[in-house]
Amino acid sequence: MVLYFDIFRHPLRRDELSALCGDPTEAAVAQAVRSGAIEVEGVWAFRAGRGGDRARRQERSVEAERQWGRARRAASVLAATPFVRGVLVTGGLSKLSAEPGGDVDFMLLVEPGRVWTVKAGLHAARRVLPGPLRESLCTNYLLATDSLALPQRSMFHAVELATAIPMFGPVACSALLRENPWLASRVPGQAFALARAEAAPRASAAALRSSVEALVPAAVERLGAEAIDRLWERRYAWLPEAERTRRFQRGTGVATNHLHDYSGWVNAEYARRCAAVGLEE
């Protein structure tokens, strides 16, 4: 876990490490220190020779605290969006790490048969927003509530799922974790994530949202899917088709758009760090 977070120059506090790995961690930490793989100083654990990253981590944590107000406001907007049943903050902000002017990443859990209705609607809304507001509503991963099992099971996806912070929708957010039992093999201490999901607030104005949903024809789903499909095919025509299909998932229950294959890079870096100290990825 220390080697994974080192990719982001993100030393872990010992309590964070225990939460991710599960208690007790003292013996494992001591063994890793003896092997020379990691170092410990005060409350911090970090990759050997990378203690200088602590100051950067603390600066980014302060910035993340400043940005949480923006994230909460954006989450409230998303929670009130028709057909959205769960809202989770992901990315750096979910790990209390942010840079000035950074975006806010969200995963949305959506009513079955309405993934592309939501995706197209949010895309249209973001186009007319000014830059700062637009960057507060980055919804790069949408899942239908009847398709919550993630198709990817890498270390990147496990950590993102375990550290995602539920903002609204306790039922959907809890179901997301229960539908991905493989998570425990990557993040053994992930029980904290379920407790956090179950404590997520319920969206307000649910009755008003239901009234709006009743007015949206089912045909909008097909039209939304076709519109986004045309957009992605045109905008990213320079990508090989197989690569475009992998990075931009377009199923009935899933919509993702990850242009730069960030997860692939992270997983490769994780494997490289593990190999350097003789660990299996």
Number of C-alpha atoms within 10 A of each C-alpha: 16 20 23 21 16 19 16 13 18 25 29 21 18 19 15 15 19 17 19 23 18 16 12 10 15 11 9 11 20 14 12 18 17 11 11 13 20 21 20 19 10 7 11 16 25 27 26 16 11 15 18 11 16 18 12 13 19 15 13 21 19 14 19 22 14 13 22 16 11 16 21 15 13 19 25 15 12 25 26 18 19 22 24 26 23 32 28 25 26 23 20 21 26 21 19 17 21 24 15 10 12 15 22 25 22 28 22 32 28 29 20 17 17 23 27 29 23 24 23 20 14 16 16 11 12 17 10 10 12 9 12 12 15 17 17 22 24 18 23 17 19 25 26 27 24 16 16 21 18 17 10 9 14 16 21 19 17 21 21 17 23 23 23 25 23 28 25 29 23 23 17 26 29 20 17 24 22 14 14 16 10 15 23 16 12 20 20 16 18 22 16 13 21 18 12 17 25 17 17 21 14 15 22 12 10 14 9 11 17 13 11 13 14 10 8 13 9 13 10 16 20 14 14 20 22 14 13 17 16 12 12 15 15 10 10 14 11 9 13 9 12 9 11 18 14 14 19 22 16 17 13 17 21 22 22 18 18 14 14 9 13 11 15 12 12 18 18 13 16 20 16 15 20 16 12 9 14 10 10 8 14
